[in-house]
Every structure is written in structure tokens, then in C-alpha cells.
Amino acid sequence: MARLFGTDGVRGLAGVDVTAELALGLAQSAAFVLGRRAREESRRATAVLARDPRVSGEFISAAVAAGLAASGVDVLDAGVIPTPAAAYLVADTDADFGVMVSASHNPAPDNGIKFFAEGGRKLADEVEDEIAAAMDRPLAGTTGREVGRIQRFADAEDRYLVHLLGTLDGQRLDGLRIVLDCAHGAAAGISPDVFTDAGAKVTVIGNDPDGFNINDGVGSTHLEPLIAAVRQQGADLGIAHDGDADRCLAVDADGGVIDGDRIMAILALSLAARGRLHRNTLVTTVMSNLGLKLAMSNNGIDIVETGVGDRYVLEALNAGGYSLGGEQSGHVIMSDYATTGDGILTGLHLAAEVVRSGRSLAELARCMTVYPQVLVNVRGVDRTRAASDEVLQQAVAQAEIALGGRGRVLLRPSGTEPVVRVMVEAEHEEQAQQLANDLAAIVKDRLAS
């Protein structure tokens, strides 16, 4: 049976997969599991609740609040704020846990529910499974004075804004011209104020959320409007968030895209130069570009590599005591300041490095040479045999020999679909494309289901 929780909470089509009934049941189960310590200490549990601006978040968050209050949990309802803000506020208020209603970069009809443990940390798989299991058994409700209260978290945005500005250690952005794309999402009410208060001259697009237009042709998954605005405004750089503002991608003054790998390279070198890159190590996933690994090696910085997913980056950061990690997609985690990816925080520190260094974003990004990367999805195959098929593995080995140490091959079976992803990096795109196509044909032939 498939897990209820995916890689980032419970997510699906709102009203079909993610219903009010599911939200109510999840909230009651979470209250039982995540409120355990409060019960042991004979006190009432507290939870921070937040959402992004998609319209379905209104009924889903109402159902979550009802489930929590009915289970004796006091709810601090922060309304529409970014996911990293919710995580921060769980820690800042010493709440027992938090709930974020969001589908991140997904289109408006989707929605999701994810939980944060005390301290604003993501849940371990076994805790999520415990919450899912608790939905199958009757849970006791509360009555009278035991019923939880639902209160508006009036200063949620202000607390988060002050926190973000405090991470700059006095570094100002005075004179910097920035275009922000808020994806018609949760960043719209906070990101422009943060960058303005830090001293930047800000132009904002994608900042008119109506509940239906989140991520619609704007944001980190649609960079064209940001590129056009940066060029039109003659800005120094652009910052793009996604719907819940846990991602950050950037655009330089000429419209060049600066992805998560290049952002991490810039921040890692800056932190290392200032003695703030813990254990002189950057945490990345297997999908990060080979150029990032080579750039770090050339500068004496170690790499720890994880599976795909920011939760695995977080696990490695926490286990090793590292301070920076992330994904090519723009999930960047600065663990000295946040317990999850934070697009506004990342954008602030990227802009601060432009001012601190006196160099343009394009110049800073030249610290890393991006290797051409080709990804081919081979569908309708038996993904479980990818690692054991000898002919396929020999073909991979031959492709790696052909690359001569100046590229790499990655076969990655999907975790949920009959798909094997073939990724090839090489110095030249033509070689990467040819090798990827050749390997994809072998995968299709050898793993036909």
C-alpha cells in the first residue's frame, strides 16, 4: 500500500485527493502524535497554522484548525505566509508543532498539508507513518475547557521580517536595483518589504494573488517575465520565488539564469571566505551539476552528496553539523538561520554578496562552469531492474569511459512511476545528448515491462 505522505507532506488535487475530511482527520492524528510531549507534561499543546494564498487553502486550513482545536490543541493561525516563515515561527513561539497548507510550485488546483515538529523541523518518515496510522483508529475528542482555542497570529509577518533582516548582520543592500517575482504566492506580502527595508530599490511582479493565479506563468518555474522585467528596468538582478517561497532562482542583469547550483556555489565561497561554512562542506544532491562539484574542489571545499529531495539534504546537514546545502531547483538551506529551504533568505544573502563583493551577479556566477546536462525519461519500463541488469550497467560503464572523467552518467528509477531517468553530463551538449539517447534506448529494450 502506498504511503499517505509523499516527499513533502500530503499533496494532490484539492477537493478530490486533499479533502476537508482528510484535513480534519490528519489534524486530529497529528494532534495525537505531535502533541504527545504536551500531554506528558500535563499542558495544552500549541500549533502554528499557515497557508499559501490558493483558494482551496481557505477550506483546508479551516478543517485543520477545527481538527486541532477539537483535539485540545491551541492554534495560532498565521494566515498567508511562506512555508519557511511557518517553520521559523514554530521555533520562535516554542510551539509543539506546525502545519503548512500549500502545494508549493504546483498549479492552483492542487494543495497539500505538511507538518513541522517542534523547533520547526521536518518530520522523519516514521513520524509521518505514525500520523497516517493514527487515522485508522478512533481518537478521543475534548469537551468544555479542554477544547483548543483558535487565535489570529497577528504579528507573524513582522516576526519573520525582523528575523530575516537580522541574518544580514548589518549588511545593507543600498543602491542595488532588484526585481522580485513573488509567483502570486505567499511571498507577495513579505518579500518586497524585506528587500526594501534592507535598502534595495525594488520592482515587484507576480504580487497580486487572487487565489487562482499562484505559479501561473510566473515564479521560479516560469522565469521569462522576470528576465523581461530585469532587462526593462535595467536592474542589477532578479529574484524568483515559488508559490510558498521556499525556493529561490535568480537572474543576472543580462537575463542569464542563475540556478540553485550556482547560487550555492556563490554562497559557499562567500561563507568559506568569512569562516562561516561549517566544516568547510557543502551538501548537494546527486542531481547537482558536475560543475558545482569541480568548482568546490578547486576551492578546497568538500561535498556531501544525498538523494534527490530537500528532506535528505536537511538530514545530512543536521547529521554532519553543516551550514549550507540545497538543490539545483532552488531549495537552498542555510541552517544557521533556517530549518528548511527559504527563498527570501537565500535571495537576501545572494544580493548581499553582490554588494559585499562589489561584483555583478554574472561575475560571481563565473565561479562555476555549468556542464551541459541532458535528462531523458524512459517510461513504461520495470524500474526495479535498473540496478541489476548487467547489460545496462555495462553500457553505463562504457558511457563513463567515453566521457573520460569529464562528465558523468546517472540512472535514477522513479520512486512512484514505471520510469527510469537517464541523466548525462558532458563538456559538450552534443555528446551528452547522444550518450543519453543511446542509454535510453538500452533501458527501453532491457527493462521493457
C-alpha positions as CSV (number, residue, x, y, z in Angstrom):
1,M,0.0,0.0,0.0
2,A,1.3,3.4,-0.9
3,R,2.4,5.8,1.8
4,L,-0.1,8.7,2.5
5,F,2.8,11.1,2.9
6,G,5.0,11.9,-0.1
7,T,8.4,13.5,-0.2
8,D,6.9,16.8,1.1
9,G,3.8,16.1,3.0
10,V,0.4,15.0,1.7
11,R,-0.4,16.6,-1.7
12,G,-2.9,16.2,-4.5
13,L,-5.9,17.8,-6.2
14,A,-7.8,19.9,-3.7
15,G,-11.4,18.7,-3.1
16,V,-10.6,15.3,-4.6
17,D,-7.4,14.0,-3.1
18,V,-7.0,16.6,-0.4
19,T,-10.5,17.0,1.1
20,A,-11.9,18.7,4.2
21,E,-12.4,15.2,5.7
22,L,-8.8,14.3,5.1
23,A,-7.6,17.6,6.5
24,L,-9.7,17.1,9.6
25,G,-8.5,13.5,10.2
26,L,-4.8,14.4,9.6
27,A,-5.1,17.3,12.1
28,Q,-6.6,15.1,14.7
29,S,-4.0,12.4,14.2
30,A,-1.2,15.0,14.2
31,A,-2.5,16.4,17.5
32,F,-2.3,12.9,19.0
33,V,1.2,12.1,17.7
34,L,2.9,15.6,17.8
35,G,1.1,16.7,21.0
36,R,2.4,13.7,23.0
37,R,5.0,15.7,24.9
38,A,2.5,18.3,25.9
39,R,0.2,15.6,27.3
40,E,3.0,14.0,29.2
41,E,3.8,17.4,30.7
42,S,0.1,18.0,31.6
43,R,-0.2,21.1,29.5
44,R,-2.1,22.1,26.4
45,A,-0.3,21.7,23.0
46,T,0.1,24.7,20.7
47,A,0.4,24.6,16.9
48,V,1.2,27.3,14.3
49,L,-1.0,27.1,11.2
50,A,-0.3,28.8,7.9
51,R,-1.2,28.6,4.2
52,D,-0.3,29.9,0.8
53,P,-3.0,32.1,-1.0
54,R,-4.6,29.4,-3.2
55,V,-8.3,29.5,-2.7
56,S,-8.6,25.8,-1.5
57,G,-6.3,26.7,1.4
58,E,-9.2,28.5,3.0
59,F,-11.4,25.4,3.5
60,I,-8.4,23.1,4.1
61,S,-6.9,25.3,6.8
62,A,-10.3,25.7,8.4
63,A,-10.6,22.0,8.6
64,V,-7.1,21.6,10.0
65,A,-7.9,24.3,12.6
66,A,-11.1,22.5,13.6
67,G,-9.4,19.2,13.9
68,L,-6.6,20.6,16.1
69,A,-9.0,22.6,18.3
70,A,-11.3,19.6,18.7
71,S,-8.3,17.6,19.9
72,G,-7.4,20.1,22.6
73,V,-4.6,22.0,20.7
74,D,-4.4,25.8,20.8
75,V,-4.0,27.1,17.2
76,L,-2.0,30.2,16.2
77,D,-3.4,31.0,12.8
78,A,-0.8,33.0,10.9
79,G,-2.9,33.1,7.7
80,V,-1.0,33.5,4.4
81,I,2.8,33.4,4.9
82,P,5.7,31.4,3.3
83,T,6.4,27.9,4.4
84,P,9.8,28.8,5.9
85,A,8.1,31.5,7.9
86,A,5.8,28.9,9.4
87,A,8.8,26.7,10.3
88,Y,10.6,29.7,11.8
89,L,7.5,30.7,13.9
90,V,7.2,27.2,15.3
91,A,10.6,27.6,16.8
92,D,10.2,31.3,17.7
93,T,7.0,30.7,19.7
94,D,8.2,27.4,21.2
95,A,5.1,25.7,19.7
96,D,4.8,21.9,19.8
97,F,4.4,21.7,16.0
98,G,3.3,23.5,12.9
99,V,1.0,22.9,9.9
100,M,1.5,24.4,6.4
101,V,-1.2,24.2,3.8
102,S,0.4,24.5,0.4
103,A,1.3,22.8,-2.8
104,S,4.5,24.8,-3.3
105,H,5.2,25.2,-7.0
106,N,2.2,23.2,-8.2
107,P,-0.7,24.8,-10.1
108,A,-3.6,26.4,-8.2
109,P,-6.0,23.4,-8.3
110,D,-3.5,21.4,-6.2
111,N,-2.9,21.7,-2.5
112,G,-1.2,19.9,0.3
113,I,-0.6,19.6,4.1
114,K,2.7,19.3,5.7
115,F,3.8,19.3,9.3
116,F,6.7,20.6,11.3
117,A,7.9,19.2,14.5
118,E,9.0,21.3,17.5
119,G,11.8,23.6,16.5
120,G,10.4,23.9,13.0
121,R,12.0,20.7,11.8
122,K,10.6,18.5,9.1
123,L,9.1,15.1,10.3
124,A,11.0,11.9,9.9
125,D,9.4,9.2,7.8
126,E,8.5,7.1,10.8
127,V,6.6,10.0,12.4
128,E,4.6,10.7,9.3
129,D,3.8,7.0,9.2
130,E,2.6,7.1,12.8
131,I,0.3,10.0,12.0
132,A,-1.1,8.1,9.0
133,A,-1.6,5.0,11.1
134,A,-3.4,7.1,13.8
135,M,-6.1,8.0,11.3
136,D,-7.3,4.3,11.3
137,R,-8.2,4.3,14.9
138,P,-10.8,6.4,16.9
139,L,-9.3,9.3,18.7
140,A,-10.8,10.9,21.8
141,G,-12.2,14.4,21.4
142,T,-12.3,17.1,24.0
143,T,-15.1,19.0,25.8
144,G,-15.5,22.1,27.9
145,R,-12.3,23.8,28.9
146,E,-10.2,21.1,27.3
147,V,-11.2,22.3,23.8
148,G,-8.4,24.2,22.0
149,R,-8.7,27.9,21.1
150,I,-8.0,29.3,17.6
151,Q,-6.3,32.7,17.6
152,R,-5.1,35.0,14.9
153,F,-1.3,35.2,14.9
154,A,-1.3,39.0,14.5
155,D,2.4,39.7,14.3
156,A,3.5,36.6,12.4
157,E,4.8,38.6,9.3
158,D,6.6,41.1,11.5
159,R,8.5,38.5,13.5
160,Y,9.6,36.8,10.3
161,L,10.7,40.0,8.7
162,V,12.8,41.1,11.7
163,H,14.4,37.6,11.7
164,L,15.3,37.8,8.0
165,L,16.8,41.2,8.3
166,G,18.8,40.2,11.4
167,T,20.6,37.4,9.4
168,L,22.4,40.1,7.3
169,D,24.5,41.2,10.3
170,G,24.1,44.8,9.3
171,Q,24.9,44.3,5.6
172,R,22.8,46.7,3.6
173,L,21.6,46.5,0.0
174,D,21.6,50.2,-0.6
175,G,21.9,51.1,-4.2
176,L,21.0,47.7,-5.5
177,R,18.2,47.5,-8.0
178,I,16.2,44.3,-7.7
179,V,13.2,42.8,-9.5
180,L,11.2,40.3,-7.3
181,D,8.8,37.8,-8.8
182,C,6.5,36.6,-6.0
183,A,4.7,34.0,-8.1
184,H,1.3,35.4,-7.0
185,G,2.1,33.4,-3.9
186,A,2.9,33.6,-0.2
187,A,6.0,35.8,-0.7
188,A,3.8,38.7,-2.0
189,G,3.1,40.1,1.4
190,I,6.6,39.9,2.8
191,S,9.5,39.7,0.3
192,P,9.1,43.2,-1.1
193,D,9.1,44.7,2.4
194,V,12.2,42.7,3.4
195,F,14.3,43.8,0.4
196,T,13.1,47.4,0.6
197,D,13.8,47.6,4.3
198,A,17.3,46.2,3.6
199,G,17.9,49.2,1.3
200,A,17.3,47.8,-2.2
201,K,15.3,49.7,-4.8
202,V,12.6,47.1,-5.6
203,T,10.4,46.4,-8.6
204,V,7.8,43.7,-8.0
205,I,6.0,41.4,-10.4
206,G,3.7,38.4,-9.6
207,N,2.5,40.1,-6.5
208,D,-1.3,40.1,-7.0
209,P,-2.5,36.8,-5.7
210,D,-6.3,36.1,-6.2
211,G,-6.4,32.5,-5.0
212,F,-6.3,31.2,-8.6
213,N,-3.2,32.6,-10.2
214,I,-0.5,31.2,-8.0
215,N,2.5,30.0,-10.1
216,D,0.5,30.8,-13.2
217,G,3.1,31.8,-15.8
218,V,5.3,33.5,-13.1
219,G,7.7,32.5,-10.4
220,S,10.6,30.1,-10.2
221,T,9.1,27.7,-12.7
222,H,8.4,30.5,-15.3
223,L,11.3,32.8,-15.4
224,E,10.5,34.6,-18.7
225,P,8.6,37.5,-17.1
226,L,11.4,38.1,-14.6
227,I,14.0,38.1,-17.3
228,A,12.0,40.7,-19.3
229,A,11.4,42.9,-16.3
230,V,15.1,42.8,-15.3
231,R,16.1,43.9,-18.7
232,Q,13.4,46.6,-19.0
233,Q,14.2,48.1,-15.6
234,G,17.9,47.9,-16.0
235,A,18.1,46.1,-12.7
236,D,21.2,44.5,-11.2
237,L,19.4,41.2,-10.6
238,G,16.1,39.4,-10.3
239,I,14.9,37.0,-7.7
240,A,12.1,34.5,-8.3
241,H,10.2,32.6,-5.6
242,D,7.7,29.8,-6.0
243,G,4.2,29.7,-4.5
244,D,5.2,29.1,-0.9
245,A,8.6,30.9,-1.1
246,D,10.8,28.0,-0.1
247,R,12.7,28.3,-3.4
248,C,14.9,30.9,-5.0
249,L,16.2,31.2,-8.5
250,A,17.9,34.3,-9.8
251,V,18.5,36.3,-13.0
252,D,21.6,38.5,-13.7
253,A,21.5,41.9,-15.3
254,D,21.7,40.5,-18.8
255,G,18.9,38.0,-18.2
256,G,21.1,35.0,-17.5
257,V,19.6,32.4,-15.3
258,I,21.4,31.6,-12.0
259,D,20.0,28.2,-10.8
260,G,20.3,26.7,-7.4
261,D,23.7,25.1,-8.1
262,R,25.2,28.5,-9.0
263,I,23.5,30.2,-6.0
264,M,25.0,27.5,-3.7
265,A,28.5,28.0,-5.3
266,I,28.4,31.7,-4.7
267,L,27.1,31.4,-1.1
268,A,29.6,28.6,-0.3
269,L,32.6,30.6,-1.4
270,S,31.3,33.7,0.5
271,L,30.7,31.7,3.7
272,A,34.1,29.9,3.4
273,A,36.0,33.2,2.9
274,R,34.4,34.5,6.1
275,G,34.9,31.4,8.1
276,R,31.2,30.6,8.3
277,L,30.9,27.4,6.1
278,H,30.8,24.8,8.8
279,R,33.3,22.0,8.4
280,N,34.1,23.6,5.0
281,T,31.4,21.4,3.4
282,L,28.5,21.9,1.0
283,V,25.6,19.4,0.9
284,T,24.1,18.7,-2.5
285,T,22.0,16.1,-4.2
286,V,23.0,13.6,-6.9
287,M,21.3,15.9,-9.5
288,S,23.5,18.9,-8.9
289,N,25.7,19.8,-11.8
290,L,29.2,18.3,-12.0
291,G,30.4,21.8,-12.5
292,L,29.4,22.6,-8.9
293,K,31.5,19.7,-7.6
294,L,34.5,20.7,-9.6
295,A,34.2,24.4,-8.5
296,M,34.1,23.4,-4.9
297,S,37.0,21.0,-5.3
298,N,39.1,23.8,-6.9
299,N,38.4,26.0,-3.9
300,G,39.1,23.3,-1.3
301,I,35.5,22.8,-0.2
302,D,34.2,19.3,0.4
303,I,30.9,18.0,-1.0
304,V,28.5,15.7,0.8
305,E,26.0,14.2,-1.8
306,T,22.5,12.9,-0.9
307,G,19.5,11.5,-2.8
308,V,17.1,13.8,-4.5
309,G,14.8,15.8,-2.2
310,D,15.4,18.7,0.2
311,R,14.5,16.5,3.2
312,Y,17.6,14.4,2.5
313,V,19.7,17.5,2.3
314,L,18.3,18.5,5.7
315,E,19.1,15.2,7.2
316,A,22.7,15.4,6.0
317,L,23.0,19.0,7.3
318,N,21.7,18.0,10.7
319,A,23.7,14.8,11.0
320,G,27.0,16.5,10.0
321,G,26.6,19.9,11.5
322,Y,26.9,21.6,8.2
323,S,25.6,25.1,7.4
324,L,24.7,25.1,3.7
325,G,23.1,22.8,1.3
326,G,20.4,22.5,-1.3
327,E,19.1,21.5,-4.8
328,Q,19.5,22.7,-8.3
329,S,15.8,23.6,-8.3
330,G,16.5,26.5,-5.8
331,H,15.8,24.8,-2.5
332,V,18.7,26.3,-0.6
333,I,19.1,25.7,3.2
334,M,21.2,28.0,5.3
335,S,21.0,26.0,8.6
336,D,22.4,28.8,10.8
337,Y,19.2,30.7,10.1
338,A,16.5,28.3,9.0
339,T,15.3,24.7,9.4
340,T,14.1,24.4,5.8
341,G,14.6,25.9,2.4
342,D,13.9,29.7,2.4
343,G,13.7,31.6,-0.9
344,I,13.6,35.0,0.7
345,L,16.5,34.3,3.0
346,T,18.5,32.9,0.1
347,G,17.7,35.9,-2.1
348,L,18.7,38.3,0.6
349,H,22.1,36.7,1.1
350,L,22.8,36.4,-2.6
351,A,22.0,40.1,-3.0
352,A,24.2,40.9,0.0
353,E,27.1,39.1,-1.6
354,V,26.8,41.2,-4.7
355,V,27.0,44.4,-2.6
356,R,29.7,43.0,-0.3
357,S,32.0,41.8,-3.2
358,G,31.4,44.8,-5.4
359,R,30.9,42.4,-8.3
360,S,27.9,41.8,-10.5
361,L,25.9,38.6,-10.1
362,A,27.1,37.4,-13.5
363,E,30.7,37.8,-12.4
364,L,30.1,36.0,-9.2
365,A,28.4,33.1,-11.1
366,R,31.5,32.6,-13.2
367,C,33.0,30.7,-10.2
368,M,31.2,27.7,-11.6
369,T,31.2,26.3,-15.1
370,V,27.9,24.6,-15.9
371,Y,28.3,21.3,-17.7
372,P,25.6,20.5,-20.3
373,Q,23.1,18.2,-18.6
374,V,20.6,16.1,-20.6
375,L,17.8,14.2,-18.9
376,V,15.7,11.6,-20.7
377,N,12.7,10.0,-19.0
378,V,12.1,6.4,-20.2
379,R,8.5,5.4,-19.5
380,G,6.7,2.1,-19.4
381,V,9.7,0.1,-18.0
382,D,10.4,-2.1,-15.0
383,R,12.3,0.4,-12.9
384,T,13.1,-2.2,-10.2
385,R,15.6,-4.0,-12.6
386,A,17.7,-0.9,-13.4
387,A,20.4,-1.6,-10.9
388,S,20.7,-5.4,-11.6
389,D,20.6,-5.6,-15.4
390,E,24.2,-6.4,-16.3
391,V,23.9,-5.3,-20.0
392,L,22.6,-2.0,-18.9
393,Q,25.2,-1.5,-16.2
394,Q,28.0,-2.4,-18.8
395,A,26.5,0.3,-21.1
396,V,26.7,2.8,-18.3
397,A,30.3,1.9,-17.6
398,Q,31.2,2.3,-21.3
399,A,29.5,5.7,-21.4
400,E,31.5,6.8,-18.4
401,I,34.7,5.7,-20.2
402,A,33.7,7.7,-23.2
403,L,33.4,10.8,-21.0
404,G,37.0,10.4,-19.9
405,G,36.4,11.7,-16.4
406,R,34.9,15.0,-17.8
407,G,31.3,14.1,-17.2
408,R,29.0,11.5,-15.5
409,V,26.1,9.2,-16.0
410,L,23.2,8.8,-13.6
411,L,20.3,6.3,-13.9
412,R,17.6,7.1,-11.4
413,P,14.5,4.9,-11.2
414,S,11.3,6.9,-10.2
415,G,10.1,6.2,-6.7
416,T,6.4,6.0,-7.8
417,E,6.1,5.5,-11.6
418,P,7.4,3.0,-14.1
419,V,10.0,5.4,-15.2
420,V,13.8,5.4,-15.3
421,R,15.5,8.8,-15.7
422,V,18.8,8.8,-17.7
423,M,20.9,11.8,-16.9
424,V,24.2,12.5,-18.7
425,E,26.6,15.4,-18.2
426,A,29.5,16.2,-20.6
427,E,31.7,19.0,-21.7
428,H,29.7,19.3,-24.9
429,E,25.9,19.1,-25.2
430,E,26.1,17.0,-28.4
431,Q,28.0,14.2,-26.6
432,A,25.6,14.4,-23.6
433,Q,22.6,14.1,-25.9
434,Q,24.0,11.2,-27.9
435,L,25.0,9.2,-24.9
436,A,21.7,9.9,-23.1
437,N,19.7,8.8,-26.2
438,D,21.8,5.7,-26.6
439,L,21.4,4.7,-22.9
440,A,17.6,5.5,-23.0
441,A,17.3,3.0,-25.9
442,I,19.1,0.3,-24.0
443,V,16.9,1.0,-20.9
444,K,13.8,0.7,-23.0
445,D,15.0,-2.5,-24.6
446,R,16.3,-4.2,-21.5
447,L,13.7,-3.1,-18.9
448,A,10.6,-3.5,-21.1
449,S,7.7,-4.5,-18.8
